[in-house]
Amino acid sequence: MALRISENTMVTDLNGEIIATATRTPDGWHVTTWPRPLDRNSAITAMLLAERVITHGENDLCVMEWRRELAHG
């Protein structure tokens, strides 16, 4: 897994395949795997969450906790 972060974009890939992207806008960070704009730190969490879902599944305790945190953020 690789998470690349620049000033205006983020990309997460797994084995060379892009699994999530994020773009910075005036409203916040828009992550392809999350329904609403996020702040920078939450966007990073969402990017890591996308990878965790693929590698550990929907019922993984970290997946469930990170989703809960993002929903309340």
N, CA and C atoms as a LAMMPS dump frame, in Angstrom:
ITEM: TIMESTEP
0
ITEM: NUMBER OF ATOMS
219
ITEM: BOX BOUNDS ff ff ff
-5.0000000000000000e+02 5.0000000000000000e+02
-5.0000000000000000e+02 5.0000000000000000e+02
-5.0000000000000000e+02 5.0000000000000000e+02
ITEM: ATOMS id mol type element x y z
1 1 1 N 0.842 -1.171 0
2 1 2 C 0 0 0
3 1 3 C 0.883 1.227 0
4 2 1 N 0.452 2.199 -0.769
5 2 2 C 1.152 3.478 -0.793
6 2 3 C 0.13 4.596 -0.722
7 3 1 N 0.389 5.543 0.147
8 3 2 C -0.434 6.743 0.243
9 3 3 C 0.457 7.907 -0.138
10 4 1 N 0.115 8.579 -1.223
11 4 2 C 0.882 9.729 -1.686
12 4 3 C 0.044 10.987 -1.445
13 5 1 N 0.657 11.957 -0.794
14 5 2 C -0.046 13.192 -0.439
15 5 3 C 0.724 14.377 -0.999
16 6 1 N 0.006 15.225 -1.726
17 6 2 C 0.584 16.489 -2.178
18 6 3 C -0.285 17.617 -1.621
19 7 1 N -0.013 18.813 -2.018
20 7 2 C -0.765 19.96 -1.507
21 7 3 C -2.255 19.889 -1.845
22 8 1 N -2.596 19.332 -3.01
23 8 2 C -3.986 19.346 -3.466
24 8 3 C -4.583 17.989 -3.798
25 9 1 N -3.808 16.918 -3.697
26 9 2 C -4.327 15.587 -4.015
27 9 3 C -3.75 14.531 -3.079
28 10 1 N -4.481 13.433 -2.983
29 10 2 C -4.017 12.24 -2.282
30 10 3 C -4.395 11.04 -3.143
31 11 1 N -3.534 10.044 -3.141
32 11 2 C -3.796 8.814 -3.899
33 11 3 C -3.371 7.636 -3.039
34 12 1 N -4.257 6.653 -2.915
35 12 2 C -3.924 5.398 -2.248
36 12 3 C -3.946 4.297 -3.287
37 13 1 N -2.862 3.507 -3.332
38 13 2 C -2.871 2.368 -4.245
39 13 3 C -2.447 1.116 -3.491
40 14 1 N -2.9 0.005 -3.997
41 14 2 C -2.586 -1.301 -3.44
42 14 3 C -2.132 -2.184 -4.582
43 15 1 N -0.908 -2.658 -4.504
44 15 2 C -0.327 -3.487 -5.572
45 15 3 C -0.404 -2.804 -6.933
46 16 1 N -0.178 -1.492 -6.948
47 16 2 C -0.166 -0.744 -8.193
48 16 3 C -1.523 -0.313 -8.713
49 17 1 N -2.604 -0.693 -8.045
50 17 2 C -3.957 -0.312 -8.471
51 17 3 C -4.491 0.793 -7.564
52 18 1 N -4.926 1.895 -8.153
53 18 2 C -5.473 3.005 -7.375
54 18 3 C -6.818 2.581 -6.787
55 19 1 N -6.954 2.721 -5.461
56 19 2 C -8.201 2.322 -4.799
57 19 3 C -8.973 3.509 -4.233
58 20 1 N -8.316 4.671 -4.085
59 20 2 C -9.015 5.868 -3.613
60 20 3 C -8.196 7.095 -3.992
61 21 1 N -8.907 8.189 -4.246
62 21 2 C -8.248 9.467 -4.49
63 21 3 C -8.97 10.539 -3.686
64 22 1 N -8.27 11.628 -3.433
65 22 2 C -8.863 12.771 -2.751
66 22 3 C -8.368 14.041 -3.422
67 23 1 N -9.249 15.018 -3.498
68 23 2 C -8.924 16.296 -4.112
69 23 3 C -9.311 17.413 -3.161
70 24 1 N -8.409 18.355 -2.981
71 24 2 C -8.675 19.504 -2.113
72 24 3 C -9.466 20.554 -2.877
73 25 1 N -10.536 21.025 -2.257
74 25 2 C -11.372 22.083 -2.82
75 25 3 C -11.594 23.136 -1.731
76 26 1 N -12.221 24.244 -2.054
77 26 2 C -12.525 25.233 -1.018
78 26 3 C -13.438 24.683 0.089
79 27 1 N -14.215 23.63 -0.215
80 27 2 C -15.12 23.032 0.769
81 27 3 C -14.443 21.987 1.645
82 28 1 N -13.23 21.577 1.318
83 28 2 C -12.523 20.526 2.048
84 28 3 C -11.98 19.5 1.08
85 29 1 N -11.624 18.357 1.613
86 29 2 C -11.088 17.27 0.805
87 29 3 C -12.221 16.344 0.376
88 30 1 N -12.348 16.113 -0.923
89 30 2 C -13.344 15.19 -1.47
90 30 3 C -12.652 13.851 -1.752
91 31 1 N -13.02 12.837 -0.968
92 31 2 C -12.436 11.503 -1.094
93 31 3 C -13.426 10.623 -1.864
94 32 1 N -12.932 9.873 -2.826
95 32 2 C -13.812 9.071 -3.684
96 32 3 C -14.586 8.009 -2.917
97 33 1 N -14.116 7.635 -1.74
98 33 2 C -14.774 6.581 -0.971
99 33 3 C -15.574 7.113 0.212
100 34 1 N -15.774 8.427 0.292
101 34 2 C -16.507 9.012 1.411
102 34 3 C -17.523 10.015 0.872
103 35 1 N -18.744 10.056 1.445
104 35 2 C -19.825 10.84 0.836
105 35 3 C -19.785 12.354 1.043
106 36 1 N -18.976 12.858 1.962
107 36 2 C -18.977 14.305 2.207
108 36 3 C -17.544 14.817 2.329
109 37 1 N -17.342 16.124 2.152
110 37 2 C -15.998 16.685 2.283
111 37 3 C -15.449 16.493 3.699
112 38 1 N -14.142 16.35 3.79
113 38 2 C -13.465 16.113 5.062
114 38 3 C -12.33 17.111 5.241
115 39 1 N -11.886 17.291 6.493
116 39 2 C -10.663 18.059 6.698
117 39 3 C -9.479 17.169 6.3
118 40 1 N -8.285 17.741 6.295
119 40 2 C -7.111 17.016 5.798
120 40 3 C -6.859 15.733 6.585
121 41 1 N -6.866 15.803 7.9
122 41 2 C -6.581 14.62 8.706
123 41 3 C -7.638 13.538 8.52
124 42 1 N -8.898 13.942 8.441
125 42 2 C -9.967 12.961 8.215
126 42 3 C -9.864 12.351 6.826
127 43 1 N -9.433 13.14 5.848
128 43 2 C -9.244 12.605 4.497
129 43 3 C -8.148 11.539 4.492
130 44 1 N -7.087 11.762 5.237
131 44 2 C -6.026 10.759 5.336
132 44 3 C -6.583 9.483 5.957
133 45 1 N -7.393 9.623 7.009
134 45 2 C -8.025 8.46 7.632
135 45 3 C -8.897 7.727 6.626
136 46 1 N -9.69 8.454 5.839
137 46 2 C -10.559 7.836 4.839
138 46 3 C -9.748 7.093 3.779
139 47 1 N -8.598 7.643 3.418
140 47 2 C -7.745 6.983 2.438
141 47 3 C -7.185 5.673 3.003
142 48 1 N -6.766 5.692 4.254
143 48 2 C -6.268 4.471 4.897
144 48 3 C -7.396 3.469 5.106
145 49 1 N -8.584 3.969 5.396
146 49 2 C -9.757 3.119 5.562
147 49 3 C -10.054 2.35 4.276
148 50 1 N -9.945 3.003 3.137
149 50 2 C -10.208 2.333 1.855
150 50 3 C -9.298 1.123 1.678
151 51 1 N -8.043 1.285 2.034
152 51 2 C -7.097 0.173 1.938
153 51 3 C -7.426 -0.912 2.954
154 52 1 N -7.79 -0.51 4.154
155 52 2 C -8.079 -1.479 5.223
156 52 3 C -9.289 -2.338 4.874
157 53 1 N -10.305 -1.744 4.27
158 53 2 C -11.494 -2.509 3.87
159 53 3 C -11.104 -3.615 2.891
160 54 1 N -10.267 -3.292 1.933
161 54 2 C -9.862 -4.281 0.931
162 54 3 C -9.027 -5.395 1.556
163 55 1 N -8.13 -5.043 2.463
164 55 2 C -7.215 -6.044 3.009
165 55 3 C -7.768 -6.808 4.211
166 56 1 N -8.743 -6.221 4.94
167 56 2 C -9.227 -6.86 6.159
168 56 3 C -10.742 -7.092 6.197
169 57 1 N -11.484 -6.505 5.263
170 57 2 C -12.919 -6.727 5.193
171 57 3 C -13.747 -5.727 5.981
172 58 1 N -15.022 -5.719 5.683
173 58 2 C -15.979 -4.777 6.275
174 58 3 C -16.153 -4.95 7.78
175 59 1 N -15.954 -6.152 8.304
176 59 2 C -16.203 -6.427 9.722
177 59 3 C -14.973 -6.263 10.602
178 60 1 N -13.886 -5.773 10.048
179 60 2 C -12.673 -5.523 10.811
180 60 3 C -12.937 -4.431 11.854
181 61 1 N -12.433 -4.617 13.067
182 61 2 C -12.682 -3.657 14.139
183 61 3 C -12.145 -2.266 13.819
184 62 1 N -10.986 -2.18 13.187
185 62 2 C -10.444 -0.873 12.792
186 62 3 C -11.333 -0.204 11.751
187 63 1 N -11.814 -0.962 10.801
188 63 2 C -12.712 -0.422 9.776
189 63 3 C -13.949 0.18 10.437
190 64 1 N -14.554 -0.557 11.337
191 64 2 C -15.775 -0.079 11.994
192 64 3 C -15.506 1.168 12.839
193 65 1 N -14.385 1.196 13.55
194 65 2 C -14.058 2.346 14.396
195 65 3 C -13.717 3.58 13.566
196 66 1 N -12.916 3.41 12.512
197 66 2 C -12.574 4.554 11.666
198 66 3 C -13.815 5.125 10.993
199 67 1 N -14.732 4.287 10.568
200 67 2 C -15.991 4.792 9.983
201 67 3 C -16.781 5.583 11.01
202 68 1 N -16.824 5.087 12.227
203 68 2 C -17.548 5.775 13.3
204 68 3 C -16.917 7.15 13.565
205 69 1 N -15.593 7.201 13.629
206 69 2 C -14.887 8.461 13.844
207 69 3 C -15.158 9.45 12.715
208 70 1 N -15.084 8.986 11.486
209 70 2 C -15.314 9.877 10.339
210 70 3 C -16.763 10.378 10.304
211 71 1 N -17.695 9.543 10.679
212 71 2 C -19.11 9.936 10.661
213 71 3 C -19.397 11.028 11.688
214 72 1 N -18.623 11.055 12.76
215 72 2 C -18.859 12.04 13.817
216 72 3 C -17.961 13.276 13.679
217 73 1 N -17.043 13.224 12.741
218 73 2 C -16.1 14.323 12.569
219 73 3 C -16.672 15.429 11.8
